Every structure is written in structure tokens, then in C-alpha cells.
């Protein structure tokens, strides 16, 4: 690659990385609410645990909103998009060109693949030992690193569902994957244990 082409490529990758980083951080809070809607509104066979009710969230927002807003200068990025901004972001993503368009295609191809695959059932470390790359040794099997992919896949499906509402398969798989993940008995068994789910 010639010097200028290399620099153009690097700038394009850096723009995409910057865009995705901004996108990721702006997604955190909406994602928590989005997942809370699906998990809180669905029946689960998992043991009952206290759920945060919408009234509690509204009360906390009323009590703390002004103080939170004072800490965030108006020119600084926020951790969420408004509904209007989401539509603008979706258009921006659709209009990406060059390398960024290739990354967009890769992202949605990944989301399509996830939406069509079965959800990983929980396997004990003993069941996974030696069968998968992440479980070649007893210690690695007990770390249950495969569950990181489940979390990554949840984030991917949530973002895909928000960016392309024309594909309900994303939200449907997201719903089922969150419930399945919440039903896993543990998240990592080796020290330091993450504890019961």
C-alpha cells in the first residue's frame, strides 16, 4: 500500500473506531433500559430476585436529574441518544462509505448470523473441557470464558435491533438470549468467582 493510501486507510479506520466507541458508550444506558424492559416484562424460570420498578427509576430521576445535568457540560457527549438522534444515527450508519460500509456489512452479517443460531445452553466446565478452544485446560474451562461471547452477542443484537427495526428477528433473539443468560447458574467458576447468577 502506498504511503497516502495507507494513511487514508488508517484515517478511515480511526474514524470508524471513534464512531463505534462513541456509539458504544452512548448505547450503554439505553441498552440497560432496553434489556430491563425485556427481562422485567417476561416470565422466567430463574429464581425470583428483586427487580427495579419503573416508579423507583422515575423517583431517582426526579431527585437527581438536575445534579446529573450540572455535571455534564452541554458540549460534551452524552451516554445516550434521544429518539430523534437514534434515527439520525441510523441514517448515518446507512450512509457510511468505503471501509466503514464494509464494517457495517460485517456488523449486520454478524447480527443476522446470531439471530439465526441457537442460543448457547449452559454447559458445566466439566462438560466443556477439551471440546472447545476456550476450555482446553481445567482452569480455562472453569473460568467459563465462553460466557463473554454471550454478553458480546447480547450487545450486538441490541445495537442491531435499535439500528434496524425492520428486522424483528434481532429483538426476538435478544429477548431469548437475555433470558437464557440470566438463567445460567453461574458466570465463571474459578477465582475470583463471579458467584451465583
N, C-alpha and C positions, 0 to 999 in steps of 0.2 A: 504494500500500500504506500503510495507516495505521501510525502510529509503533509501536504494540505488535506488529502483525503483522510489521512489518519487523524489529523486534528479535527476535521469536520465530524468524523465518526465519534471521536471522544466527546466533542461538544454535544452531539446528539444523544449519546448515552448518558452524559451528565444531566442534560435537560430531562430525559425520561426518568432517571434516578431521582432527581429533585422533585419532579411531578409526582412520582409514585410515593416518595417519602411524605410529601405534603398530603397526598391523598390518604395514605395510611393513617397519619396522625389525625386527620380530620374525620376519619372513619371510626375511630375508637369509641367515642361516646355514642354516636348513632347506632353502632353495632351492638353495644351493650343494651341499649333500649330495644333494638330490633330483636335480639336474641331473647331478651327478657319477655317480650311480647309473645314469642312463640313458645318458650318454655313455660312461662307462667300461665298461658292460656290453654295448655294442652294437658291431657291426663298422662301421668307417668307412673310406672310401676315402681319407681325408685322410692326409697324410704322418705317419709314426709319430713320436710325441713322448712324452717320459717322463710317465707317469701316476702320480698319487699313489695308493699302495696303501693298503688299509684297515689293514694292520698298521702302517704309518707313522703314520696318524692316531691309532690306538689308543695307540701308544708316546708320541706327543706329548701326548695327552690325559693319560696316566698321569703323565708328567713335569711337566706344567704346570697340571693341573686345580686343585690346591689354591691355587696362587698366583693363578690367574684368579678363583677364587671369593672370595678375600680382597679383591680389588679392586672387587667388586660388592656393595654393601650389600644385605641381604635384602629391603628395602622397595623397591628400585629396579627398574624394568622390565628384563627380560632381552631378549636378542636372539632368543629362540626360544620356542616354545610346546612344552610336553610333549604327549604323545598325549592325555592327559585334557583339557588346556587347549584343544587343537585342536577337540575335539568340543564343548566349551563355546562356543568362538568361533563355530563353525559354527551352533550353535543361536542364539547372539546375533545373528548376521547374518540368519538366517532370521526372527527375531522383530522386526527393525527395522520401524519405522512411519514414516509421513509422508514427509518429503523423503528420509530415509535409505533407506527402502524403494524409493523411485524410483531412487536411486543404485545400490542393489543390483541392481535390474532392469536398469539400464543396463549395469552391470558384466557380468552374466551374458549379456545380449544380445550384448555385445561378444565375450565368450568363445565364445558359440555361433557368431557370425559368423566368428571366427578359426578355429574348429575345422572350419568347412565350406569355407574358402577355400584355394586352392592356396598353397603356401609360395613366397615370393618367390625366384626364381632370381637368382643373382649376375649383375649387368649391369655392364660396364665404364662408366666415366664417359662415354666416347665414345658408347656405346650409349644412355645415358640422357639425354644433352644435348638440351635443348629439348623432351623428351617429358613431363616431369613437373615439378610446381611446385618441387620441391627441386633441380632441375637446369636452371634457366633459363640460367645462365651457365656457362662452362667451369670457373671456380673453384668454384662451388657443386656442379657435377657431380663434380669431383674430390674434394670433401670427403666424398662418399658419405653424406650425411646420412640417406638412406633407411634406412640400417642401424640408426639409433637406433630406428626403429619396430619393427624385428625384435627388438631387445633388449626393448623395452617389451612386445611381444606375447608373448615368452617368459615374462616375469614375470606377465603377465595370465593366461596359460594355466596356469602353475604354481600360482598362487593359486586359480584356479577348480577345478583338479584336486584341490587339498587341501580346499577347502570343500565340493565336491560330488562325492564319489566315485561317485555313481550314474551319472555320465556319463563313460564311459571314453574318449570321443572327445577330451576335453581332454588326458588324459595321452598318448594316441596322437599327437595333433598336436604336443604339446610335445616328445615324443621326436624326431619327424621334423624339427621346426623347429630344435631344438638341433643335430642332426647336420648339417642344411643350413647353418646359420650357422657352424658350426665348419669347414665345407668352403670357405667364402668365402676367396679367396686373400688378400685384404687387408681391413682395416677403416679406410677413409679414406686417400686417396692424397695429399692436399695437406699442406703443412707445418702443424703438426708431424705427420709421418706416424705412423700407429699401427703400421705395419710389417706384415710377413707374418703371417698368421693361424697 
